[in-house]
Amino acid sequence: QRRKAPTEDVRDNDEEVDIYKNMNNLEYASALWKKALRRDQEWTKKEVTDVVHWLKQGLGLLCGIIWGIIPWFGLFGNVSFLIVNVLVTFLYYSKYLKIDDEALFDGNRWELIQEGFLPSYAIFLVSWILSYNAVWIG
């Protein structure tokens, strides 16, 4: 006979549960973005990863449009997006938010750098192709 998995929800921070449990997704997003624009806030791991994920999606869209208009393409375009993505992420959380990633992510800085990269890259490619075609081909 199979054993049932525990139904308890494992959380990183019990305070986080109390703060956000009565909010819907729109209220949570609104509260999180207000917090993301302010310096020197207390952050949980989930909050930081959510903000960095969505920051990268916006960055992917913006860079794709700019790269298509300029026009940058090929390996140079891909590598330059990778560099911009990593630099903006690192500067945002370490310099602007002043988050100690070594403490919050147990010394695994790459977990935060990788957060949301593939969806961001996909958005970058689609917006890059569409904007390039709209400006230079269409």
Buried (B, 14 or more C-beta within 10 A) or exposed (E): EEEEEEEEEEEEBEEBEEBBEEEEEEEBBEBBEEBBEEEEEEBBBBBBBBBBBBBBBEBBBBBBBBBBBEEBBEEEBBEEBEEBBBEBBBEBBBEEBEBEBEEBBEEEEEBBBBBBBEEBBEBBBEBBBBBBEEEEEE
